Amino acid sequence: MAVEAPEDLLLDGRRLVAFNAPELLSPEERAQYEAWLRERWSAPEVPETEWTSRGRALGALDEMRNDASLDCAMIAEVEAYLRQFDRPAG
């Protein structure tokens, strides 16, 4: 099992704060986090993209809408959340 370097642990800790308590970040750190998040969500739809991008997530929601057993209101809430990344930063 690989041991993480202290820098990796610091990065993981900052990421946890950014995701769970962004109000604790400095304005500069928050801007960096928001830019990183926008970049991730806006990633191209190519096999090299190893995470769920905004486009993939919206596509999954489209598929979910076809399943009558799923809550359409909840799907709409998730879509509204994802659509906030359509807006320019600032």
C-alpha contacts under 8 A as a table, 3 or more apart, distances in Angstrom:
res1	aa1	res2	aa2	distance
4	E	8	D	5.99
4	E	9	L	6.62
5	A	8	D	5.27
5	A	9	L	6.59
6	P	9	L	5.07
6	P	10	L	6.24
7	E	10	L	5.08
7	E	11	L	6.19
8	D	11	L	5.05
8	D	12	D	6.09
9	L	12	D	4.98
9	L	13	G	6.08
10	L	13	G	5.03
10	L	14	R	6.19
11	L	14	R	5.14
11	L	15	R	6.11
12	D	15	R	5.06
12	D	16	L	6.22
13	G	16	L	5.09
13	G	17	V	6.37
14	R	17	V	5.08
14	R	18	A	6.08
15	R	18	A	4.93
15	R	19	F	6.14
16	L	19	F	5.28
16	L	20	N	5.96
16	L	21	A	7.83
17	V	20	N	5.22
17	V	21	A	5.02
17	V	22	P	6.01
17	V	24	L	7.17
17	V	25	L	7.48
18	A	21	A	5.73
18	A	22	P	4.44
18	A	24	L	7.88
18	A	25	L	6.89
18	A	30	R	7.31
18	A	33	Y	6.74
19	F	22	P	6.25
21	A	24	L	5.85
21	A	25	L	7.81
22	P	25	L	5.47
22	P	30	R	6.76
23	E	26	S	7.96
25	L	28	E	7.80
25	L	29	E	5.59
25	L	30	R	5.54
26	S	29	E	5.11
26	S	30	R	6.04
27	P	30	R	5.11
27	P	31	A	6.15
28	E	31	A	5.15
28	E	32	Q	6.25
29	E	32	Q	5.03
29	E	33	Y	6.12
30	R	33	Y	5.01
30	R	34	E	6.10
31	A	34	E	5.14
31	A	35	A	6.10
32	Q	35	A	5.16
32	Q	36	W	6.10
33	Y	36	W	5.05
33	Y	37	L	6.07
34	E	37	L	5.03
34	E	38	R	6.10
35	A	38	R	5.15
35	A	39	E	6.14
36	W	39	E	5.10
36	W	40	R	6.24
37	L	40	R	5.09
37	L	41	W	6.18
38	R	41	W	5.17
38	R	42	S	5.94
38	R	85	F	6.54
39	E	42	S	5.13
39	E	43	A	6.10
40	R	43	A	5.34
40	R	51	W	7.91
40	R	53	S	6.32
41	W	52	T	7.52
41	W	53	S	4.48
41	W	54	R	4.63
41	W	55	G	7.66
41	W	85	F	7.39
42	S	53	S	6.28
42	S	54	R	6.17
42	S	55	G	7.61
43	A	49	T	6.97
43	A	53	S	5.96
43	A	54	R	7.81
44	P	49	T	7.08
44	P	53	S	7.80
45	E	49	T	6.78
45	E	53	S	7.55
45	E	55	G	7.26
45	E	56	R	7.45
46	V	49	T	5.65
47	P	50	E	7.18
49	T	52	T	7.82
49	T	53	S	7.95
52	T	55	G	7.99
52	T	56	R	5.86
52	T	57	A	6.27
53	S	56	R	5.26
53	S	57	A	6.17
54	R	57	A	5.09
54	R	58	L	6.12
54	R	82	L	6.69
55	G	58	L	5.18
55	G	59	G	6.15
56	R	59	G	5.02
56	R	60	A	6.19
57	A	60	A	5.06
57	A	61	L	6.33
58	L	61	L	5.01
58	L	62	D	6.35
58	L	79	E	6.90
58	L	82	L	7.68
59	G	62	D	5.08
59	G	63	E	6.47
60	A	63	E	5.09
60	A	64	M	6.24
61	L	64	M	4.90
61	L	65	R	6.28
61	L	75	I	6.53
61	L	79	E	7.34
62	D	65	R	5.30
62	D	66	N	7.16
63	E	66	N	5.59
63	E	67	D	7.37
64	M	67	D	5.32
64	M	70	L	7.01
64	M	75	I	7.65
65	R	68	A	7.17
65	R	70	L	7.38
65	R	72	C	6.62
65	R	75	I	7.44
67	D	70	L	5.82
68	A	71	D	7.83
71	D	74	M	5.40
71	D	75	I	6.49
72	C	75	I	4.99
72	C	76	A	6.14
73	A	76	A	5.03
73	A	77	E	6.28
74	M	77	E	5.02
74	M	78	V	6.33
75	I	78	V	5.17
75	I	79	E	6.19
76	A	79	E	4.99
76	A	80	A	6.12
77	E	80	A	5.08
77	E	81	Y	6.33
78	V	81	Y	5.10
78	V	82	L	6.32
79	E	82	L	5.02
79	E	83	R	6.07
80	A	83	R	5.09
80	A	84	Q	6.69
81	Y	84	Q	5.60
81	Y	85	F	7.86
82	L	85	F	5.84
82	L	86	D	7.72
83	R	86	D	5.25
83	R	87	R	7.53
84	Q	87	R	5.76
85	F	88	P	7.50
